[in-house]
Amino acid sequence: MTIYFYKASEPPYGCFSNFAEYGFYLDNRWWKTSEHYYQAQKFITTEPDWSLSISEAQTPKEAAAKGRDRSHYMRPDWDQVKDEVMFNAVLTKFQTHSDIRQILLATQEELIIENSPVDYYWGCGQDGTGKNRLGEILMKVRSILDDLPI
């Protein structure tokens, strides 16, 4: 059975969303959500003050909006590093929180799909033709965590 998720507020798989409020420590600081981390990394080398502002956003929605603000100069290598940035955030999030790690591991070998109607890169998009990169990263993280000793 394929596992679909999208909104952070929808159990049991809402915890897979980058908007789910599961903080973690990465790169020498605390991040409220993986969305905060991901969006801030877009500007970490080019506009550190804007990156800090994103990290301090009250909500993941606010962090996402700030990260999409193109009046700020995004790092030139973003397209090359964004998947690695997302992977590091997702892995750390699930390493940090045993409750959601167990939810992820309980999906076993099932396909995981971010059922986003608007995102054709991280999700499946409205027509299902998206790349589903977030789902792929979750499945990779699941495989890594499944191989670790308890």
MDTraj code that builds the backbone (N, CA, C; nanometers):
import mdtraj as md
import numpy as np

residues = "MET THR ILE TYR PHE TYR LYS ALA SER GLU PRO PRO TYR GLY CYS PHE SER ASN PHE ALA GLU TYR GLY PHE TYR LEU ASP ASN ARG TRP TRP LYS THR SER GLU HIS TYR TYR GLN ALA GLN LYS PHE ILE THR THR GLU PRO ASP TRP SER LEU SER ILE SER GLU ALA GLN THR PRO LYS GLU ALA ALA ALA LYS GLY ARG ASP ARG SER HIS TYR MET ARG PRO ASP TRP ASP GLN VAL LYS ASP GLU VAL MET PHE ASN ALA VAL LEU THR LYS PHE GLN THR HIS SER ASP ILE ARG GLN ILE LEU LEU ALA THR GLN GLU GLU LEU ILE ILE GLU ASN SER PRO VAL ASP TYR TYR TRP GLY CYS GLY GLN ASP GLY THR GLY LYS ASN ARG LEU GLY GLU ILE LEU MET LYS VAL ARG SER ILE LEU ASP ASP LEU PRO ILE".split()
xyz = np.array([
    [0.0833, -0.1179, 0.0000],
    [0.0000, 0.0000, 0.0000],
    [0.0883, 0.1249, 0.0000],
    [0.0707, 0.2109, -0.0951],
    [0.1484, 0.3333, -0.1045],
    [0.1117, 0.4275, 0.0098],
    [0.2126, 0.4915, 0.0675],
    [0.1947, 0.5865, 0.1763],
    [0.1942, 0.7271, 0.1168],
    [0.0833, 0.7986, 0.1343],
    [0.0712, 0.9369, 0.0880],
    [0.0721, 1.0302, 0.2089],
    [0.1385, 1.1425, 0.1954],
    [0.1358, 1.2449, 0.2991],
    [0.1422, 1.3809, 0.2330],
    [0.0977, 1.4815, 0.3052],
    [0.1128, 1.6181, 0.2569],
    [0.1089, 1.7171, 0.3723],
    [-0.0042, 1.7281, 0.4394],
    [-0.0179, 1.8271, 0.5459],
    [0.0371, 1.7744, 0.6778],
    [0.1106, 1.8610, 0.7474],
    [0.1703, 1.8237, 0.8751],
    [0.0645, 1.7877, 0.9795],
    [-0.0549, 1.8399, 0.9635],
    [-0.1616, 1.8183, 1.0623],
    [-0.2383, 1.6880, 1.0417],
    [-0.2022, 1.6089, 0.9409],
    [-0.2777, 1.4870, 0.9110],
    [-0.2011, 1.3614, 0.9539],
    [-0.2421, 1.3022, 1.0686],
    [-0.1751, 1.1804, 1.1133],
    [-0.2128, 1.0615, 1.0257],
    [-0.1374, 0.9541, 1.0266],
    [-0.0146, 0.9407, 1.1041],
    [0.1098, 0.9908, 1.0298],
    [0.0968, 1.0228, 0.9021],
    [0.2161, 1.0519, 0.8221],
    [0.2452, 1.2002, 0.8049],
    [0.1674, 1.2853, 0.8705],
    [0.1944, 1.4287, 0.8639],
    [0.3322, 1.4646, 0.9157],
    [0.3872, 1.3793, 1.0014],
    [0.5219, 1.4032, 1.0548],
    [0.6280, 1.3968, 0.9452],
    [0.5953, 1.3414, 0.8294],
    [0.6898, 1.3357, 0.7173],
    [0.7057, 1.4722, 0.6502],
    [0.6086, 1.5604, 0.6705],
    [0.6108, 1.6934, 0.6103],
    [0.7236, 1.7784, 0.6682],
    [0.7813, 1.8625, 0.5857],
    [0.8832, 1.9562, 0.6341],
    [0.8232, 2.0636, 0.7234],
    [0.6908, 2.0781, 0.7211],
    [0.6238, 2.1751, 0.8060],
    [0.5920, 2.1165, 0.9444],
    [0.6105, 1.9865, 0.9626],
    [0.5858, 1.9233, 1.0925],
    [0.6868, 1.9767, 1.1933],
    [0.6391, 2.0105, 1.3111],
    [0.7227, 2.0781, 1.4094],
    [0.8030, 1.9795, 1.4936],
    [0.9069, 1.9289, 1.4301],
    [1.0040, 1.8412, 1.4949],
    [1.1404, 1.9040, 1.4738],
    [1.1869, 1.9731, 1.5771],
    [1.3140, 2.0437, 1.5665],
    [1.4334, 1.9507, 1.5794],
    [1.5485, 2.0030, 1.5424],
    [1.6720, 1.9251, 1.5491],
    [1.7923, 2.0184, 1.5497],
    [1.9031, 1.9627, 1.5912],
    [2.0300, 2.0349, 1.5964],
    [2.1145, 1.9912, 1.4771],
    [2.1531, 2.0874, 1.3936],
    [2.2339, 2.0592, 1.2753],
    [2.3143, 2.1836, 1.2395],
    [2.4366, 2.1645, 1.1971],
    [2.5247, 2.2756, 1.1592],
    [2.5387, 2.3779, 1.2727],
    [2.5564, 2.3262, 1.3924],
    [2.5841, 2.4077, 1.5111],
    [2.4709, 2.4992, 1.5550],
    [2.3458, 2.4614, 1.5233],
    [2.2332, 2.5401, 1.5730],
    [2.1058, 2.4563, 1.5739],
    [2.0068, 2.5059, 1.6479],
    [1.8767, 2.4409, 1.6579],
    [1.7847, 2.4952, 1.5495],
    [1.7127, 2.4047, 1.4822],
    [1.6172, 2.4402, 1.3781],
    [1.4791, 2.3954, 1.4217],
    [1.3796, 2.4826, 1.4072],
    [1.2434, 2.4518, 1.4509],
    [1.1809, 2.3416, 1.3661],
    [1.2106, 2.3428, 1.2370],
    [1.1562, 2.2426, 1.1447],
    [1.2575, 2.2198, 1.0325],
    [1.2358, 2.1140, 0.9568],
    [1.3228, 2.0924, 0.8407],
    [1.2981, 2.1992, 0.7343],
    [1.1799, 2.2571, 0.7310],
    [1.1528, 2.3670, 0.6374],
    [1.2380, 2.4890, 0.6709],
    [1.2489, 2.5210, 0.7979],
    [1.3355, 2.6319, 0.8402],
    [1.4794, 2.6079, 0.7917],
    [1.5281, 2.4878, 0.8165],
    [1.6660, 2.4565, 0.7773],
    [1.6841, 2.4676, 0.6264],
    [1.5965, 2.4035, 0.5518],
    [1.6075, 2.4005, 0.4063],
    [1.6050, 2.5416, 0.3470],
    [1.5072, 2.6207, 0.3858],
    [1.4942, 2.7548, 0.3292],
    [1.6116, 2.8448, 0.3675],
    [1.6596, 2.8333, 0.4899],
    [1.7727, 2.9164, 0.5342],
    [1.9005, 2.8834, 0.4577],
    [1.9166, 2.7576, 0.4188],
    [2.0389, 2.7173, 0.3493],
    [2.0509, 2.7809, 0.2107],
    [1.9410, 2.8271, 0.1554],
    [1.9449, 2.8927, 0.0246],
    [2.0302, 3.0196, 0.0268],
    [2.0443, 3.0801, 0.1450],
    [2.1094, 3.2110, 0.1568],
    [2.2283, 3.2103, 0.2529],
    [2.2652, 3.0928, 0.3026],
    [2.3666, 3.0828, 0.4083],
    [2.5010, 3.1408, 0.3651],
    [2.5357, 3.1293, 0.2374],
    [2.6661, 3.1782, 0.1907],
    [2.6572, 3.3149, 0.1244],
    [2.5380, 3.3573, 0.0859],
    [2.5240, 3.4824, 0.0115],
    [2.4644, 3.5956, 0.0936],
    [2.3698, 3.5630, 0.1790],
    [2.3051, 3.6630, 0.2641],
    [2.2812, 3.6033, 0.4023],
    [2.3880, 3.5929, 0.4824],
    [2.3748, 3.5280, 0.6136],
    [2.2703, 3.5931, 0.7051],
    [2.2526, 3.7235, 0.6947],
    [2.1513, 3.7889, 0.7785],
    [2.0105, 3.7453, 0.7396],
    [1.9857, 3.7285, 0.6100],
    [1.8550, 3.6815, 0.5636],
    [1.8358, 3.5349, 0.6036],
    [1.9407, 3.4574, 0.5946],
    [1.9356, 3.3179, 0.6379],
    [1.8976, 3.3098, 0.7858],
    [1.9581, 3.3952, 0.8677],
    [1.9264, 3.3994, 1.0100],
    [1.7805, 3.4395, 1.0318],
    [1.7340, 3.5360, 0.9558],
    [1.5943, 3.5779, 0.9656],
    [1.5000, 3.4624, 0.9344],
    [1.5336, 3.3836, 0.8347],
    [1.4521, 3.2661, 0.8011],
    [1.4534, 3.1670, 0.9164],
    [1.5700, 3.1440, 0.9731],
    [1.5806, 3.0462, 1.0824],
    [1.5001, 3.0883, 1.2045],
    [1.4782, 3.2173, 1.2188],
    [1.4042, 3.2688, 1.3340],
    [1.2550, 3.2888, 1.3052],
    [1.2104, 3.2521, 1.1874],
    [1.0684, 3.2662, 1.1524],
    [0.9825, 3.1926, 1.2546],
    [0.8668, 3.2484, 1.2834],
    [0.7783, 3.1895, 1.3846],
    [0.7195, 3.0561, 1.3419],
    [0.6939, 3.0416, 1.2127],
    [0.6291, 2.9205, 1.1634],
    [0.7021, 2.8689, 1.0392],
    [0.6827, 2.7416, 1.0052],
    [0.7435, 2.6913, 0.8813],
    [0.6849, 2.7599, 0.7577],
    [0.5602, 2.8001, 0.7649],
    [0.4986, 2.8717, 0.6529],
    [0.5696, 3.0048, 0.6290],
    [0.6006, 3.0749, 0.7369],
    [0.6744, 3.2012, 0.7257],
    [0.8160, 3.1768, 0.6735],
    [0.8813, 3.0712, 0.7213],
    [1.0156, 3.0376, 0.6727],
    [1.0128, 3.0090, 0.5229],
    [0.9110, 2.9361, 0.4784],
    [0.8978, 2.9031, 0.3362],
    [0.8770, 3.0299, 0.2534],
    [0.7918, 3.1183, 0.3020],
    [0.7663, 3.2431, 0.2286],
    [0.8944, 3.3264, 0.2165],
    [0.9689, 3.3362, 0.3246],
    [1.0947, 3.4118, 0.3207],
    [1.1952, 3.3450, 0.2266],
    [1.2002, 3.2135, 0.2288],
    [1.2935, 3.1411, 0.1429],
    [1.2611, 3.1531, -0.0047],
    [1.1365, 3.1840, -0.0346],
    [1.0939, 3.1994, -0.1747],
    [1.0994, 3.3441, -0.2221],
    [1.1419, 3.4327, -0.1341],
    [1.1510, 3.5753, -0.1671],
    [1.2730, 3.5985, -0.2572],
    [1.2480, 3.6263, -0.3824],
    [1.3566, 3.6397, -0.4793],
    [1.4172, 3.7793, -0.4845],
    [1.3818, 3.8656, -0.3889],
    [1.4513, 3.9931, -0.3801],
    [1.5842, 3.9765, -0.3071],
    [1.6092, 3.8558, -0.2578],
    [1.7361, 3.8233, -0.1916],
    [1.8178, 3.7315, -0.2821],
    [1.9482, 3.7387, -0.2660],
    [2.0412, 3.6682, -0.3543],
    [2.0668, 3.5259, -0.3029],
    [2.0161, 3.4291, -0.3771],
    [2.0320, 3.2887, -0.3410],
    [2.1707, 3.2385, -0.3806],
    [2.2224, 3.1461, -0.3051],
    [2.3551, 3.0912, -0.3350],
    [2.3577, 3.0319, -0.4758],
    [2.4653, 3.0547, -0.5490],
    [2.4697, 3.0138, -0.6898],
    [2.4713, 2.8629, -0.7118],
    [2.5101, 2.7857, -0.6125],
    [2.5170, 2.6405, -0.6280],
    [2.3907, 2.5697, -0.5785],
    [2.2833, 2.6450, -0.5545],
    [2.1652, 2.5880, -0.4912],
    [2.1101, 2.4657, -0.5643],
    [2.0987, 2.4724, -0.6944],
    [2.0436, 2.3589, -0.7681],
    [2.1294, 2.2333, -0.7526],
    [2.2586, 2.2509, -0.7317],
    [2.3483, 2.1360, -0.7154],
    [2.3437, 2.0769, -0.5746],
    [2.3086, 2.1584, -0.4745],
    [2.3169, 2.1115, -0.3359],
    [2.1814, 2.0911, -0.2670],
    [2.0728, 2.1338, -0.3281],
    [1.9438, 2.1329, -0.2576],
    [1.8985, 1.9938, -0.2153],
    [1.9248, 1.8916, -0.2947],
    [1.8848, 1.7562, -0.2549],
    [1.9653, 1.7091, -0.1335],
    [2.0932, 1.7391, -0.1313],
    [2.1772, 1.7019, -0.0176],
    [2.1342, 1.7772, 0.1085],
    [2.1013, 1.9043, 0.0928],
    [2.0522, 1.9838, 0.2056],
    [1.9253, 1.9205, 0.2628],
    [1.8330, 1.8863, 0.1750],
    [1.7075, 1.8242, 0.2199],
    [1.7352, 1.6893, 0.2865],
    [1.8210, 1.6083, 0.2264],
    [1.8542, 1.4783, 0.2847],
    [1.9094, 1.4945, 0.4261],
    [2.0041, 1.5863, 0.4443],
    [2.0646, 1.6071, 0.5759],
    [1.9607, 1.6494, 0.6794],
    [1.8684, 1.7365, 0.6389],
    [1.7631, 1.7809, 0.7310],
    [1.6709, 1.6651, 0.7689],
    [1.6262, 1.5897, 0.6695],
    [1.5326, 1.4805, 0.6949],
    [1.5985, 1.3701, 0.7786],
    [1.7197, 1.3339, 0.7450],
    [1.7904, 1.2318, 0.8224],
    [1.8053, 1.2756, 0.9681],
    [1.8487, 1.3976, 0.9892],
    [1.8696, 1.4466, 1.1254],
    [1.7383, 1.4530, 1.2026],
    [1.6335, 1.4966, 1.1381],
    [1.5009, 1.5027, 1.2014],
    [1.4584, 1.3648, 1.2523],
    [1.4750, 1.2634, 1.1694],
    [1.4310, 1.1293, 1.2088],
    [1.5299, 1.0611, 1.3029],
    [1.6545, 1.0999, 1.3016],
    [1.7494, 1.0500, 1.4009],
    [1.7205, 1.1100, 1.5385],
    [1.6701, 1.2325, 1.5397],
    [1.6466, 1.3054, 1.6636],
    [1.5210, 1.2596, 1.7360],
    [1.4180, 1.2225, 1.6624],
    [1.2873, 1.1943, 1.7224],
    [1.2491, 1.0474, 1.7039],
    [1.2579, 0.9709, 1.8112],
    [1.2316, 0.8267, 1.8023],
    [1.0859, 0.7965, 1.7683],
    [0.9920, 0.8817, 1.8106],
    [0.8507, 0.8540, 1.7828],
    [0.8219, 0.8571, 1.6326],
    [0.8727, 0.9567, 1.5621],
    [0.8470, 0.9622, 1.4179],
    [0.9391, 0.8679, 1.3409],
    [1.0542, 0.8366, 1.3982],
    [1.1408, 0.7354, 1.3363],
    [1.0673, 0.6023, 1.3294],
    [0.9959, 0.5677, 1.4367],
    [0.9197, 0.4421, 1.4390],
    [0.8068, 0.4440, 1.3360],
    [0.7427, 0.5591, 1.3167],
    [0.6379, 0.5710, 1.2142],
    [0.6983, 0.5478, 1.0756],
    [0.8135, 0.6089, 1.0508],
    [0.8805, 0.5907, 0.9215],
    [0.9216, 0.4454, 0.9015],
    [0.9827, 0.3852, 1.0012],
    [1.0275, 0.2462, 0.9886],
    [0.9094, 0.1501, 0.9720],
    [0.7959, 0.1842, 1.0303],
    [0.6769, 0.0982, 1.0196],
    [0.6207, 0.0944, 0.8773],
    [0.6625, 0.1871, 0.7917],
    [0.6164, 0.1845, 0.6522],
    [0.6869, 0.0739, 0.5740],
    [0.7860, 0.0124, 0.6347],
    [0.8622, -0.0992, 0.5774],
    [0.9111, -0.0684, 0.4362],
    [0.8672, -0.1431, 0.3389],
    [0.9155, -0.1249, 0.2011],
    [0.8166, -0.0477, 0.1135],
    [0.7157, 0.0122, 0.1753],
    [0.6125, 0.0811, 0.0982],
    [0.6674, 0.2057, 0.0282],
    [0.6096, 0.2358, -0.0848],
    [0.6396, 0.3586, -0.1571],
    [0.5835, 0.4755, -0.0770],
    [0.6636, 0.5820, -0.0597],
    [0.6203, 0.7016, 0.0124],
    [0.6126, 0.8161, -0.0872],
    [0.4987, 0.8837, -0.0906],
    [0.4774, 0.9910, -0.1878],
    [0.4278, 1.1166, -0.1172],
    [0.4986, 1.2278, -0.1416],
    [0.4457, 1.3566, -0.0970],
    [0.3359, 1.3956, -0.1953],
    [0.2142, 1.3955, -0.1478],
    [0.0970, 1.4148, -0.2321],
    [0.0661, 1.5639, -0.2504],
    [0.1667, 1.6376, -0.2930],
    [0.1502, 1.7813, -0.3139],
    [0.0862, 1.8087, -0.4494],
    [-0.0217, 1.8862, -0.4490],
    [-0.0843, 1.9191, -0.5769],
    [-0.0102, 2.0283, -0.6537],
    [0.0871, 2.0929, -0.5895],
    [0.1550, 2.2062, -0.6539],
    [0.3042, 2.1857, -0.6761],
    [0.3638, 2.0916, -0.6073],
    [0.5088, 2.0739, -0.6151],
    [0.5426, 1.9525, -0.7009],
    [0.6028, 1.9776, -0.8142],
    [0.6396, 1.8710, -0.9080],
    [0.7843, 1.8273, -0.8907],
    [0.8563, 1.8883, -0.7994],
    [0.9931, 1.8456, -0.7717],
    [0.9955, 1.7612, -0.6439],
    [0.9585, 1.8192, -0.5319],
    [0.9606, 1.7460, -0.4056],
    [0.8416, 1.6514, -0.3935],
    [0.7311, 1.6843, -0.4577],
    [0.6107, 1.6030, -0.4497],
    [0.5737, 1.5401, -0.5830],
    [0.4506, 1.4871, -0.5872],
    [0.4046, 1.4191, -0.7086],
    [0.3283, 1.5118, -0.8024],
    [0.2962, 1.6326, -0.7545],
    [0.2220, 1.7253, -0.8384],
    [0.0761, 1.6845, -0.8518],
    [-0.0025, 1.7725, -0.9082],
    [-0.1466, 1.7500, -0.9192],
    [-0.1807, 1.6264, -1.0023],
    [-0.1026, 1.6005, -1.1072],
    [-0.1346, 1.4884, -1.1965],
    [-0.0507, 1.3630, -1.1708],
    [0.0295, 1.3651, -1.0639],
    [0.1076, 1.2465, -1.0282],
    [0.2365, 1.2281, -1.1067],
    [0.2726, 1.3248, -1.1901],
    [0.3934, 1.3101, -1.2725],
    [0.5174, 1.3741, -1.2105],
    [0.5044, 1.4283, -1.0886],
    [0.6173, 1.4943, -1.0238],
    [0.7282, 1.3963, -0.9861],
    [0.8438, 1.4512, -0.9526],
    [0.9623, 1.3695, -0.9200],
    [0.9557, 1.3026, -0.7828],
    [0.8763, 1.3591, -0.6914],
    [0.8623, 1.3009, -0.5579],
    [0.9967, 1.2862, -0.4870],
    [1.0816, 1.3852, -0.4996],
    [1.2150, 1.3769, -0.4376],
    [1.2068, 1.3649, -0.2855],
    [1.1106, 1.4325, -0.2213],
    [1.1000, 1.4196, -0.0759],
    [1.0619, 1.2767, -0.0381],
    [0.9711, 1.2169, -0.1100],
    [0.9367, 1.0773, -0.0846],
    [1.0564, 0.9861, -0.1025],
    [1.1355, 1.0102, -0.2063],
    [1.2560, 0.9306, -0.2294],
    [1.3559, 0.9474, -0.1160],
    [1.3720, 1.0694, -0.0682],
    [1.4636, 1.0942, 0.0434],
    [1.4136, 1.0238, 0.1687],
    [1.2853, 1.0287, 0.1953],
    [1.2301, 0.9585, 0.3115],
    [1.2558, 0.8083, 0.3029],
    [1.2414, 0.7527, 0.1846],
    [1.2666, 0.6092, 0.1688],
    [1.4156, 0.5768, 0.1873],
    [1.5031, 0.6658, 0.1426],
    [1.6475, 0.6471, 0.1638],
    [1.6812, 0.6568, 0.3123],
    [1.6240, 0.7554, 0.3795],
    [1.6451, 0.7699, 0.5233],
    [1.5923, 0.6466, 0.5964],
    [1.4767, 0.5988, 0.5575],
    [1.4198, 0.4779, 0.6182],
    [1.5168, 0.3613, 0.6050],
    [1.5758, 0.3442, 0.4878],
    [1.6697, 0.2354, 0.4644],
    [1.7939, 0.2492, 0.5527],
    [1.8439, 0.3702, 0.5658],
    [1.9621, 0.3955, 0.6497],
    [1.9292, 0.3660, 0.7954],
    [1.8168, 0.4168, 0.8429],
    [1.7792, 0.3978, 0.9841],
    [1.7461, 0.2518, 1.0135],
    [1.6915, 0.1816, 0.9165],
    [1.6575, 0.0407, 0.9345],
    [1.7832, -0.0441, 0.9494],
    [1.8930, 0.0006, 0.8894],
    [2.0182, -0.0737, 0.8963],
    [2.0997, -0.0462, 1.0221],
    [2.0596, 0.0562, 1.0989],
    [2.1337, 0.0918, 1.2201],
    [2.0928, 0.0019, 1.3357],
    [2.1882, -0.0316, 1.4223],
    [2.1520, -0.1102, 1.5414],
    [2.0647, -0.0254, 1.6353],
    [1.9758, -0.0923, 1.7042],
    [1.8844, -0.0222, 1.7960],
    [1.9569, 0.0219, 1.9202],
])
top = md.Topology()
chain = top.add_chain()
for i, resn in enumerate(residues, 1):
    res = top.add_residue(resn, chain, resSeq=i)
    for name in ("N", "CA", "C"):
        top.add_atom(name, md.element.get_by_symbol(name[0]), res)
traj = md.Trajectory(xyz[None], top)
